[in-house]
Amino acid sequence: MKEFYVPVLIIVPEKSTIDEKEGSFGLILRKWDVSIFDLATLATNHKLHISYELMGIFLRQCNMEFVISAFSLEELQSKAKILKAALYINGLSPFIYPYASSHSLNEYAGINSRDSELLRDKLPEGLRGGLISKDVTVEVWPFELTLQTILGRNQSISNALFSKAATDAETWEIMIRQFPVLSTVQNALVTAPMIQDIGQSLLHIWTAIESVFPKVNQEVSFRLALYLSQLSKHEKGRYEYFNYIKKAYGVRSKVAHGGTPNITIDDWMNAWNLLLDLCLSILHRRRLPEEDDLLREMLS
């Protein structure tokens, strides 16, 4: 099993946050700047599958990175999505994984000067003992090559939030194997914020919500609201939440039929929060109940 490092854009660690490891996942604070000369050295002497200029643009918005243990690049991508979904479910704002690398950005920071005996001593003391090109090869793979995402309210992360999300990610991974439809839900959760047309993004969210209830093909608005309000343990009263869902589904229907050209970010947030509530409720139950299970709960 290898450790891969994934820079995290937009999110800001709280002041008391420290590096930590929780199972397959770790959080590492950014300690050093990576100069354009460091990145050019990576492009010349290492193995980049992304332009070093683009890496420099991404790193302007990077305050931290995640370290993820995986056997392959494919498993890394899967685990990175699961961790992102778990962080969203726990209230973190959408963010971007621009690329993954074989080494931490704190390790390749200063590599241009360390490769030169003349420049090495001019580095800050903490950078003088890092990676040297003749000893290692840094490899970088592209992930989410975008700088655009729909932002939520909470753009700061703490150790408590990260630990809870890392634990939930392990549970979610097991549940996906038991209930494959949750893979569809997860994919919508991680990709919807990066669809810049908020109408299409909203429809993407609702497709994931509806996939959880495959038997609902009549009285869709009523039955979805009924099942979701029973599934979720929401702070709103159940009847109030039922009407909230019906209203949100009404917006979805108008968008699907071309009747709402002026959809707002609040409309999108309503759908997004419903998807988060759905995922959180499934995590709390540790299973995905079927429609008949929810109906039996209501009548028992």
N, C-alpha and C positions, 0 to 999 in steps of 0.2 A: 504494500500500500504506500502511495506517495502523498506528499503534502503539496497542494496547489494554493496559490495566492491570488485573490480576486480583489482588486481595488473597488471601493464603494464610493460612488459619486453622490453629492448633494447632502448626505446625512452628516450630522455634526455630533461627535461624542460629548456627553456631559462632562463637566470639569473633573468630576471624581472618577471617571471611567479609567480602568486599567486593562492591560492585556489579559486575556483569559482563554482557556480551552474548555470546551464542554462537549465530550464525546467526539464525534467526527468534525466538530466545528470549533473554530477559534476566532477571536477578535484581536487585531493588532493595530495599535495607534500609529499614525504616521509620525516619524521622528525627524526625518530629514527631507530637504528639497532634493529633487532629481533634476540636474541641469540638462539643458539641451545637448551638451557635450557628452554627458553620461549616456543619454539615449542614442546619440550618434555612434558611440562606442559599441553599444548593444547591436545596432544595425550593422556595423562593420565586422564585428568579431563573434557575434552570437547568432541566435536562431530566432528571428522575429517573423511572424506571419501577419504582421500589421505594420504600417509605416511608423517610424519613430516620431515623426512630426505629429501624427494623430495621438500617439501616446502622451506627448507633451501637452496637447490641448486637454485631453481627458484629466490628466493629473492636476490641472488647475483647480478642479472641483473635488479633489480627493483629500479626505482627512483621516482615512483609516482603510483597512483591508480585512477581508475574512480569509482565514486559512481553512481549507477543507481537505480532509483525508479521503482519497479515492484510489481505486485500482487503475482507472483509465480516464481519458478525457471525457468519454461518454458518461461515465458514472459521475464525474465531477459536474458536468452540465446538469445532470438530473438532481444531484444533491444541492447544487447552487439554487435551482428553482424551488426545491422544497424548503430550503432555509428562507428564501425570499418570501414565499407564501406564508410561512409561519411568522415571520416578522410583520407582514401586513396584517395578519389575523390578530396579532398582539398590539396593533395600533400604530405601527411605524408608517410614515409617509412613503409613497412609491419612490424608488431610487433606481440607479443604473449600475450594472456590472459591465464595464467597457471591454475588459479582457481578463484573461487569466495568465499567470506566469509560474514558472518552476521555482522562482525565488521571490522573496519579499522585496518590495520597493525600498525598504530600509537597508537591504543587503546590496542592491545594485546602485544605490545613491553613492556618488563619489567614485564610481568605478573608472571614469576617465582619468582622474588624477592618480588613483592608486596604480594604474597600469604604467605610470611613469615614475621612476625613482626620484626624479627631480621635483615633481609636483606633489608627491605623496606627503612629504613633511609639512606642506602648506595647508593640508586639510585640518579641520577640527579633530581633536584627539579621538573622539568617538567614531570617526569615519576612517581612520588610518588602517584599521585591521579588517576591513571588509573584503568582499570578493575581488579577485584579480582574474582577468580574462584568460590567462594561460592555465589557470587551475580549474575553472568551471565553465560550463556553457549555460547561459540563461536562455530559456525558450519562452516565447509569448504567443498566445493564441487569441484570436478575436472572439468576443462574445456579443455584447449588445452595442453595436456601433452607432450610437445615437446620443444626442445631448438633450433630447426632448422627452419629457414625461409629464403627465398630469400630477400635480403635487397635492398632498394632503396637509393636514394641520401639524402633525408631530414629526418634525425633521431632526429630532435629537434622539440619541440612543444612550442607554445606560447599561451597566453590567447586568442589572436585574432583568431588564427587557430582553437582552441578548440571551441570557441563560434560560429564561422561560421559553423563548422562541426556539432555541437549540433543542430543548427537551421535547417541545411540541413537534419539531421537525422529525425527530426519530419516530414518534408515534404516528405522525401523518404518513411517513414512508411505509410503515407496516399496514396502515389502513388502505393505502392505494392498492396494495397487493390483494387485500381482501375485497375491496370495492373499486374495481377499475374505473368506474365513471368519475371517481374523484380526481383522476388524472386530467379529465376534461375541465373540471372545476378549477383545479390548480393552474392549468395553462391559461385559462381566462383571467385568473387572478393576477398572474405575473405579466401578461401581455396587454390587457385592456388599458392600463395607464399610458402605454406607449403608442396607442392608436390616437393620433392627433385630432381626427374628426370625432368630436365627442358623441355625436349621434351614432356613428358606427361602433364606437367603443361601448356605448350604453347597450346596443343590441348584442354585442359580444358578451357582455356581462349577463344579460337575461338568457342568452342561449345556455350558459353554464348553469344558471339557476334552474331552468326548465329541464335540463338533462337529468337532474336528481329525481324528477317526478315523471318518469316516462309514460305512466298510465293516464296522465292528465291530457285529454284531447277534447273535452267538452267543458263548457262553463269554466274556461281556463282561468280567468281573472279571479273568480270566486274561489275555486278549488286551490289554486296556488296560494292565495292569501290565507285560506283556512289551514293548509298544511304547514306553511312557513310560520304562521303565528303559533301553531302547536309545537313545532320543532324547536323554535327559538325560545330561550329564557330571557326575554328582553325587558328592559326597565320600563318601557311603556306598558300600559295595561293591554291585555291580550286583544280586546275589542278595538282599542285605539290603534294597536299595531296592525291588526287586520285591515282597517281602513287605510292606513298609511301604505301598506303593500298594494292594495287595490288602486290607489291613486298613482303610485309609482308605475304599476303595470299599465295604467292608462296612458302614461307618457310613452312607454315602450311601444304600445300599439300604434300611437299616432306617428312615432318616428318610423316604424316599420312600413306604414302606409303613406309616408310622405306628407303627413299633415302637420308636422311641427318643425318648421325650418329654424326657429329661434330657440332651440333647446339651450338651457343654461347649465352652468357648471353645478348649480344646486341640484338640478335634475340628475346629472351624472353622479353626484355624491350620494343621492338617495339610493340609486341602484347599486353603487359600490358598497355602501354600508349594509345593504341587504345581503349582498354576497359575502361580506365579512361576517355578518351575523350567522348566516347559514353555515359557514365553515367552522366558526367558533362553537356553534351548537353541536355539530357533528363530532368535533374534537372532545367536547365535554361528555358526550354520550359514548364515545369510543366505538361507535358503529353508525351505519347509515340506515335508519329505519325506512321501511317501505310505506307507501300511502296507506295501506290497510293497517299497519302498525300504529300510525298516527291517528287514524280514525278510531281505532280501538281505545287508544289513550283518552281521546276526547269523550268517549261514551262510557268509560269505565268509572 
